[in-house]
Amino acid sequence: MKLEFIVNDKHEIIDVYPGERLLDALRNKLGLTSVKEGCGEGECGACTIIMDGAAVTSCTILAMQAKGKEIITTEGLEKSGELDILQESFMKNGAIQCGYCTPGMLMSSKALLIKNPNPTKEEIKRAIEGNLCRCTGYTKIINAVLDAIER
Amino acid sequence: MKEKFKYIGKSIRKHDVKEKVTGKIKYAGDMKLGGMLYAKMLLSDAAHANIINIDTSKAEALKGVVKVFTHRDVPKNYYNSHKWYKGVDFPRDELILTEKVRHVGDRVAIVVAKDMETVERALSLIKVEYERLPVITSIEDAMKEGTTYIHGLSNKAFEKTIKCGDSSQILKEAEMVFEDVITTPKQHHAAMETHICVAEQDSFGNITVWSPCQVVFQVQLIIAEALDIPLDNIRVIKTIMGGSFGGKGQPILEPICAFLAMETGKPVQLITDRTQSIIGMRSRNASKICVKTAVDHEGKILARNIDADIDIGAYYTNGSAVPMAMGKKSFRMYKIKDQTFNGRSYFTNTVVGGACRGYGSPQIHAATEINIDNIARGLHMDPAELRLKNFVKPYDKDPTGGPDLGNARVIDCVERGMKVFKWKKKRSKAKAKGRFVRGFGMACAVHGNGYHGAYPDFITMTMRITNDNAVVLKSAIHDQGCGTVTTMKQIVGEVLDIHPDKVIVPQADTAFSPYDSAGTQASRVTFVCGGGAKKTAELAREELIAKSSVILDCKEDNITIKDGFIWNVEDEENKFTFGEMVVKIQNELEEDIEVTHTYKSPANPGVYAVNFVEVEVDRFTGLVKVIDVLAVHDIGQAINRDFVEGQIQGGAHMSIGLALSEEIKIDRMGRVGTLNFSKYHIINAPDMPDVRVELIEEGEALGPFGAKSVGEVCAAATAPAIINAINDALDINITDLPATPERVLKAIREKG
């Protein structure tokens, strides 16, 4: 089956099979390996991407469901060599340890900021409640998002 | 007087954050080698059974399947994946694939195919016939006479007593003895990256294995033993680590993946999913610990007896090391002249135990610290004050002959914590009468700094200053995401007075890294490997000074090194970068700046953590919310403050889970109920408090720039502090972890 959609501002047409998850299509067909698998059931958030402005777990979506949609992955945050303010802020605030949850965290945070540029700390926590992190205890991640808002 | 440091203690960014934040960094699961095949295991759904038959015909007939392996196809070399160097041995009871399954999650078959979709389909087509055997799922069942034996003729795998003085007599005669039985659950490491491995064999027959691992030389050794092939034909490369916490310490997939690469002649990527990571890898051992403590009226501990029964699961692995580690900790926090620790390990038909952040510390401190609080309640004393009467002091000796405690600052931690947390004021508040009630608790933990005093603990490192002005520190270090590489860069930068950006620190690769005796284990990296980096850098500095004095034709004393430049103090006009000087040394002297040093760990001091917490308990639902955590750490000296905070906040996360929600649930049939994160609950952002961090930096004489460990001790004190806070809130006595809503409600009901 042909899947036509927009990924990181680029028009893409790829071949997918009926049961293929969006996660696998992005990783295997487009090489977007920032999209990580951690649980395969939408509980850990490592595979979070932005689809039409909303953060979704790409392991619980079939590739074909993305037909005609606009997808953003972490690879798409960087614009003409400039990192996104969230990326800068994650680095500055020590929000990254092993880094495996980082792309998902960025996607959930970015989706939040698209809808609500001035979220409260509680709203940030809610936005990343589906993103698990075993390394950081979340504090520095939340601080990073708060810092990005201030800037 | 405190030294002033240029790079030590500074929050310099981790070396690889840009690659991580842009999603470009490649983990083992992102690797693609030409012609690579994919593999996944079929794990047992029976807890204890003989395999009568495995029908793989349908799976093998599937287009794209390369081969299906069962116990009939694999080498029969028993191994123990905990063994980390030649010269130590533990009971060998593991095979790559087994004919007799001993737990749900045991290894039954492997499918290798051209893509993952085919692998999954083929796995579903394998039919296994089992002859079921009786199942043991608890320590109590394992102990029974005449029960089913999982290995050999007893389910008791290990037993050892550690003691000082004679506690039994004092306990018998004492007026006041406080006894508690505390249980702790099996915990899943929950690294976000599941276990994974890639292997390839070249035309010479050499095997290369890429693995997110903790000890490359251990991986190499276990592959050699499991496959009975020469160790030096195996190359192990540590990949970017997507979280380990001890879970990826023992090589599990690596010997299997190496075998598959040899058998197929192709690169193979062996993948696990979350369920397999929970049931088929390793776990924190469950424990049941009975603590009896005799005290006098002033709260002075007179004697203590600890009986610890450990559920190690279906295979031995480190079944002797965990109770030993627990026992040793019991003697290094409080000064107790007469104390006995009895540790026993039992096989059960449950998830296999292994290293897990804290390595026995979370269990033993859960037990002893809950017991201490119950003593304080019994004596109507403040639990912090009671502890202060009993703590070890700096430079005390270990009463069992273990390594000296060094600059042990647990008292400072408690005193600072009481002040910052406003402990006295909070504890003295009257309890709310309504639905929600606040409680306050504290607890302490002690851990070590490596293996000194128990096992070989050394690291060889090589340092070269290049002619392009870089300093290369070659060693078998493994950054687990904690910032090990940058920590080394800061240490080397401080010694050579060059910016850490100029220091290059490649990670472990058995082909090129000098030997390291123990890898990233036992909280040894900063203390031992960091000590090695410091010494090696000092030797490189000496060599640079000696050879530069020849080049500049001056006395060594006249050589000045500052901010990455070197010059003759009498010739300020001619300053050289290290690189420029090395060019001169190479061209004029035909020499080089390269040193190799084997650093033996000089000590193994105690490192201490004290946590103060505030909880809110809902009397209606039994739900507990952690409102505040203050973690005070005796760290000697932080090398990188940001990393230290990261460790402590992450360790608290794991410990809060142990206290409230995390448990691998296994029923009487041995079936696992917590197969994924929908059932196995790790704390998410809304439920996680901001963990406040206070550091006691009094310096440890034998650590690099005074530094001690932090990565494991930080995961031990939060859980008992939370349980103590819950018990404080409701005046109940919860002793089973995790304190789930059901358990909290039950305790409230029982209190009436």
Interface residues (C-beta under 8 A of the other chain):
Chain A: Y17 G19 E20 D24 R27 L32 T33 S34 V35 K36 E37 G38 C39 G40 E41 E43 C44 A46 T73 T74 E75 L77 E78 L83 Q87 F90 M91 K92 G94 I96 Q97 C98 G99 Y100 C101 T102 P103 L106 E122 I124 K125 R126 I128 E129 G130 N131 L132 C133 R134 C135 T136 G137 Y138 T139 K140 I141 I142
Chain B: S11 R13 K14 D16 V17 K18 K20 V21 T22 G23 K24 I25 K26 Y27 G29 D30 M116 E117 H189 A190 A191 M192 E193 T194 I240 M241 G242 G243 F245 D273 R274 Q480 G481 C482 G483 D642 F643 E645 G646 Q649 G650 G651 A652 H653 M654 N676 F677 S678 I682 N684 A685 P686 M688 D690 V691
